[in-house]
Amino acid sequence: MQNLGVRIDFHTHTVLSDGKLLPAGLIYEAAAREHAAIAITDHVDGSNLETVIASLKQFVNEQGASLPIKFIPGVEISYVGPKLIKRFAKKARKLGAKLIIVHGESPVEPVPKGTNRAALQLKGLVDILAHPGQISEEEAILAKVNTIYLELSARKGHRRGNRHVAKMAKQFGAKLLVNTDAHSEKDLITQKEALNIAISAGLKRAEAIKIIRDNPQELLKKI
């Protein structure tokens, strides 16, 4: 049996936005499910970006040394106009976010049109474009050139776009990740489940293994 590697999830939510658990609760639930690392990337906009990052920094200061697995404090910039994404990403990075996700143009949520393209232009600022839906060829090329990961989502609704995202990424050489967009412990998945999500998106088994085993390690090292 091929080595699937360790589970790393870069896209989750807590009570700091619309999730159900405190950061520590989600981290311990992930540890119980044999995750090696997890990022908390709560939704942020102009109303809460500073407070979310400040809360995660305080959490790290108070409990970071005692956590059972590696924790990455991040944000998901959500429902922000395309012209504002760069400013929000810069601010989040300056305040201490180690991982920046942009909420992509999902097939089930009406984020502003042009969000995908605006996010994918931000090399060195944006790390992941989440559930980007009907991403265009030009956008897939931008993801490749600017080394921004595209997400295959485990979340119901968002996963409707997985097959198209995988096709575009494969055609133009963009890198993929499988994330859960978890809002509770029930949303967390195993490596085998992540593999099945990648395969169901139309990828070959060897391609899927690279996405769930090698790509997360690569991004983790970069962070």
Secondary structure as a PSIPRED ss2 file (coil, helix, strand):
# PSIPRED VFORMAT (PSIPRED V4.0)

   1 M C   1.000  0.000  0.000
   2 Q C   1.000  0.000  0.000
   3 N C   1.000  0.000  0.000
   4 L C   1.000  0.000  0.000
   5 G C   1.000  0.000  0.000
   6 V C   1.000  0.000  0.000
   7 R E   0.000  0.000  1.000
   8 I E   0.000  0.000  1.000
   9 D E   0.000  0.000  1.000
  10 F C   1.000  0.000  0.000
  11 H C   1.000  0.000  0.000
  12 T E   0.000  0.000  1.000
  13 H C   1.000  0.000  0.000
  14 T C   1.000  0.000  0.000
  15 V C   1.000  0.000  0.000
  16 L C   1.000  0.000  0.000
  17 S C   1.000  0.000  0.000
  18 D C   1.000  0.000  0.000
  19 G C   1.000  0.000  0.000
  20 K C   1.000  0.000  0.000
  21 L C   1.000  0.000  0.000
  22 L C   1.000  0.000  0.000
  23 P H   0.000  1.000  0.000
  24 A H   0.000  1.000  0.000
  25 G H   0.000  1.000  0.000
  26 L H   0.000  1.000  0.000
  27 I H   0.000  1.000  0.000
  28 Y H   0.000  1.000  0.000
  29 E H   0.000  1.000  0.000
  30 A H   0.000  1.000  0.000
  31 A H   0.000  1.000  0.000
  32 A H   0.000  1.000  0.000
  33 R C   1.000  0.000  0.000
  34 E C   1.000  0.000  0.000
  35 H E   0.000  0.000  1.000
  36 A E   0.000  0.000  1.000
  37 A E   0.000  0.000  1.000
  38 I E   0.000  0.000  1.000
  39 A E   0.000  0.000  1.000
  40 I E   0.000  0.000  1.000
  41 T E   0.000  0.000  1.000
  42 D E   0.000  0.000  1.000
  43 H E   0.000  0.000  1.000
  44 V E   0.000  0.000  1.000
  45 D C   1.000  0.000  0.000
  46 G C   1.000  0.000  0.000
  47 S C   1.000  0.000  0.000
  48 N C   1.000  0.000  0.000
  49 L H   0.000  1.000  0.000
  50 E H   0.000  1.000  0.000
  51 T H   0.000  1.000  0.000
  52 V H   0.000  1.000  0.000
  53 I H   0.000  1.000  0.000
  54 A H   0.000  1.000  0.000
  55 S H   0.000  1.000  0.000
  56 L H   0.000  1.000  0.000
  57 K H   0.000  1.000  0.000
  58 Q H   0.000  1.000  0.000
  59 F H   0.000  1.000  0.000
  60 V H   0.000  1.000  0.000
  61 N H   0.000  1.000  0.000
  62 E H   0.000  1.000  0.000
  63 Q H   0.000  1.000  0.000
  64 G H   0.000  1.000  0.000
  65 A H   0.000  1.000  0.000
  66 S H   0.000  1.000  0.000
  67 L C   1.000  0.000  0.000
  68 P C   1.000  0.000  0.000
  69 I C   1.000  0.000  0.000
  70 K E   0.000  0.000  1.000
  71 F E   0.000  0.000  1.000
  72 I E   0.000  0.000  1.000
  73 P E   0.000  0.000  1.000
  74 G E   0.000  0.000  1.000
  75 V E   0.000  0.000  1.000
  76 E E   0.000  0.000  1.000
  77 I E   0.000  0.000  1.000
  78 S C   1.000  0.000  0.000
  79 Y C   1.000  0.000  0.000
  80 V C   1.000  0.000  0.000
  81 G C   1.000  0.000  0.000
  82 P H   0.000  1.000  0.000
  83 K H   0.000  1.000  0.000
  84 L H   0.000  1.000  0.000
  85 I H   0.000  1.000  0.000
  86 K H   0.000  1.000  0.000
  87 R H   0.000  1.000  0.000
  88 F H   0.000  1.000  0.000
  89 A H   0.000  1.000  0.000
  90 K H   0.000  1.000  0.000
  91 K H   0.000  1.000  0.000
  92 A H   0.000  1.000  0.000
  93 R H   0.000  1.000  0.000
  94 K H   0.000  1.000  0.000
  95 L H   0.000  1.000  0.000
  96 G C   1.000  0.000  0.000
  97 A C   1.000  0.000  0.000
  98 K C   1.000  0.000  0.000
  99 L E   0.000  0.000  1.000
 100 I E   0.000  0.000  1.000
 101 I E   0.000  0.000  1.000
 102 V E   0.000  0.000  1.000
 103 H E   0.000  0.000  1.000
 104 G C   1.000  0.000  0.000
 105 E C   1.000  0.000  0.000
 106 S C   1.000  0.000  0.000
 107 P C   1.000  0.000  0.000
 108 V C   1.000  0.000  0.000
 109 E C   1.000  0.000  0.000
 110 P C   1.000  0.000  0.000
 111 V C   1.000  0.000  0.000
 112 P C   1.000  0.000  0.000
 113 K C   1.000  0.000  0.000
 114 G C   1.000  0.000  0.000
 115 T H   0.000  1.000  0.000
 116 N H   0.000  1.000  0.000
 117 R H   0.000  1.000  0.000
 118 A H   0.000  1.000  0.000
 119 A H   0.000  1.000  0.000
 120 L H   0.000  1.000  0.000
 121 Q C   1.000  0.000  0.000
 122 L C   1.000  0.000  0.000
 123 K C   1.000  0.000  0.000
 124 G C   1.000  0.000  0.000
 125 L C   1.000  0.000  0.000
 126 V C   1.000  0.000  0.000
 127 D C   1.000  0.000  0.000
 128 I E   0.000  0.000  1.000
 129 L E   0.000  0.000  1.000
 130 A E   0.000  0.000  1.000
 131 H C   1.000  0.000  0.000
 132 P C   1.000  0.000  0.000
 133 G C   1.000  0.000  0.000
 134 Q C   1.000  0.000  0.000
 135 I C   1.000  0.000  0.000
 136 S C   1.000  0.000  0.000
 137 E H   0.000  1.000  0.000
 138 E H   0.000  1.000  0.000
 139 E H   0.000  1.000  0.000
 140 A H   0.000  1.000  0.000
 141 I H   0.000  1.000  0.000
 142 L H   0.000  1.000  0.000
 143 A H   0.000  1.000  0.000
 144 K H   0.000  1.000  0.000
 145 V H   0.000  1.000  0.000
 146 N C   1.000  0.000  0.000
 147 T C   1.000  0.000  0.000
 148 I C   1.000  0.000  0.000
 149 Y E   0.000  0.000  1.000
 150 L E   0.000  0.000  1.000
 151 E E   0.000  0.000  1.000
 152 L E   0.000  0.000  1.000
 153 S E   0.000  0.000  1.000
 154 A C   1.000  0.000  0.000
 155 R C   1.000  0.000  0.000
 156 K C   1.000  0.000  0.000
 157 G C   1.000  0.000  0.000
 158 H H   0.000  1.000  0.000
 159 R H   0.000  1.000  0.000
 160 R H   0.000  1.000  0.000
 161 G H   0.000  1.000  0.000
 162 N H   0.000  1.000  0.000
 163 R H   0.000  1.000  0.000
 164 H H   0.000  1.000  0.000
 165 V H   0.000  1.000  0.000
 166 A H   0.000  1.000  0.000
 167 K H   0.000  1.000  0.000
 168 M H   0.000  1.000  0.000
 169 A H   0.000  1.000  0.000
 170 K H   0.000  1.000  0.000
 171 Q H   0.000  1.000  0.000
 172 F H   0.000  1.000  0.000
 173 G C   1.000  0.000  0.000
 174 A C   1.000  0.000  0.000
 175 K C   1.000  0.000  0.000
 176 L E   0.000  0.000  1.000
 177 L E   0.000  0.000  1.000
 178 V E   0.000  0.000  1.000
 179 N E   0.000  0.000  1.000
 180 T C   1.000  0.000  0.000
 181 D C   1.000  0.000  0.000
 182 A E   0.000  0.000  1.000
 183 H C   1.000  0.000  0.000
 184 S C   1.000  0.000  0.000
 185 E H   0.000  1.000  0.000
 186 K H   0.000  1.000  0.000
 187 D H   0.000  1.000  0.000
 188 L C   1.000  0.000  0.000
 189 I C   1.000  0.000  0.000
 190 T C   1.000  0.000  0.000
 191 Q H   0.000  1.000  0.000
 192 K H   0.000  1.000  0.000
 193 E H   0.000  1.000  0.000
 194 A H   0.000  1.000  0.000
 195 L H   0.000  1.000  0.000
 196 N H   0.000  1.000  0.000
 197 I H   0.000  1.000  0.000
 198 A H   0.000  1.000  0.000
 199 I H   0.000  1.000  0.000
 200 S H   0.000  1.000  0.000
 201 A C   1.000  0.000  0.000
 202 G C   1.000  0.000  0.000
 203 L C   1.000  0.000  0.000
 204 K C   1.000  0.000  0.000
 205 R H   0.000  1.000  0.000
 206 A H   0.000  1.000  0.000
 207 E H   0.000  1.000  0.000
 208 A H   0.000  1.000  0.000
 209 I H   0.000  1.000  0.000
 210 K H   0.000  1.000  0.000
 211 I H   0.000  1.000  0.000
 212 I H   0.000  1.000  0.000
 213 R H   0.000  1.000  0.000
 214 D H   0.000  1.000  0.000
 215 N H   0.000  1.000  0.000
 216 P H   0.000  1.000  0.000
 217 Q H   0.000  1.000  0.000
 218 E H   0.000  1.000  0.000
 219 L H   0.000  1.000  0.000
 220 L H   0.000  1.000  0.000
 221 K H   0.000  1.000  0.000
 222 K H   0.000  1.000  0.000
 223 I C   1.000  0.000  0.000
